[in-house]
Amino acid sequence: MAASIVINTLAKHEPPTPQQFAAAADMVARFAQSWNAPDAESLRELMHEDTQNLIPPMTAPADREGVVQYFRQVLERFPDMRLDIIRWAPTGDMVLIEWLATATVAGSPLSWTGIDRFRIRGDRMDQGQVYWDTRGVAERVAQLTQGQQGAAVS
């Protein structure tokens, strides 16, 4: 017998209040500004100290300093990395941001899409989850860097 998909019709969209919408719009604008010319230290201002964010390939959520350290490493590897917002939507005290990341790897352009989902408390995030195709990005980075190594050998 085939498994059936069950949709929870009780899980409904929670529209944001006007205050939540304004907080989300402000947060998205600051997020976009931070990723226009990112440095790990500036990302700190988006998060509460006690934030809990899970970003691939982390295996457990990190607090603000853990996230800042993570992005120091990311930006060392991809110094020209940028995120451009494709679209965003608030729901209650949460916001979803779909983005396009771009960077240069071994002299070649690399891009991928992803989604940030986070809760806003006051004017900062305090809980987040990021989603993207980590395997696809890793395979593309490996392909580009192996191509560069092969070119250096020939």
N, C-alpha and C positions, 0 to 999 in steps of 0.2 A: 504494500500500500504506500502511495506517495505521501511524503510529508507535506503538510499544508502550512502556508504562511499565515500567521495571525497578526492582524493589525490592531493595535490598541487604540480604539476610537475614543477612549477616555483621555488619552494624552493629546491635549489640544494646544493650539498656539496661544501663548500668553502674551497679548499685546503689551507693549511697554506703556507706562504712564508718560505724560508729557515730560516729567523730570527725568525718567529713565531714558527716554528718547534723546533728550538734550545731552545727558551724560554719555550716551553711546556715540552720538555724533561728535562730541568733543574728543572722546577717546580715539575714535577712528581717525580723526584729523591729526591728532598727536602721534598715533601709530604710523600714519602715512609720512608725516614729517620726519620721524625718527628713522624710517627705512629709506628715505630719499638719499641720505648720506650717513649711513649708520656707523656708529661706533658703540661698542658694548656698554660703555659707561652711560651713554645717553639713554639706552634702553631701561636702565635702572629707574628712571623717572616715571615709567609707565606702570610700575608694579609696587604694591604694598610690600613691606619688608617680609611679611609672613605669607606671601603668595605661595601657591603650590602649582607649578606649571610642569606639564609633561610634554617634552619635545623629542621627537625621534632623533636619535636612537636611544634616548634615556630609558632606563628600565624602572625608574622610580621618579616621582615628581621632585622638582628642585625648588628651593626658596629663591628669593631675589638674587642673592649673591651666587648661587649655583647657576642660575640662568645667565647672569652677566658673565661668569667664567666660561660657560658653554659657548656663548656668542663671541667671546674673545678668540676662542679656538676656531670657530667657524669663520670669523672675519680674517684671521691669519691665513687660513687656507684659501678663502675667496675674498680678497680685499676690496674688490669692486662690486660685491654683491648688493643688489637692490631688490626691494619688494614693491610692486605696484599693485594697488587695490583694484580688483576687477569689479567686485560688488560687496555690499555688506547689508546686514539685517539685524535689528535688535529684536529680542524676545524677552520680555520681562527685564530682569537685571543681567541678562546675558547678551552678548553680541557675537555674530558670526562674520568673519572677514575672509572672503575668497581672494587670493592673491596670486600674482605671477612673480616668481623669483628669477633674476638673471644674474649671471656671473661669467667670468672668463676662466677657462681651465685649459692650460697648455696652449694658450693663444687662440682658443676656439670658444665661441659663445655656447653657453649652457643655459637652459631655462626649464622651469618646472612650475606646476601649479600646486597650491595647497590651501588649507583652511585653518585659521585660528578660531577657536571657540573659547571665550573667556567670560567670567563674571566680573561685573564692575561693582566695586564698593567705594562710594564717594567719587573720587576722580581718578582712581587707579584700578588695575586688575588685581584680583586676589585669588583667582583660580583659573587655570588655563589648560587647554589641550590643543596640540597642533597635529595636523594630519597632512601627509603627502606620501607619494610613492617612493619610499626610501630605497627600495631595491632598484627601481628604474634609474634613479639619480646616481646611485653608487655604480651601477653598471656603465652608465654614460661617462662618469668621471674616470672610471678605470679604462674605458675604451680611449678616451681622449689622452690620458696620461701615458698609456702604453703606446699610442701612436706617436707621441712626442719622443718617448724613449727609443722607439724604433727608428725615427728620423735621425736622432743623434748618433746612433750606431752606424747608419749607412753612410 
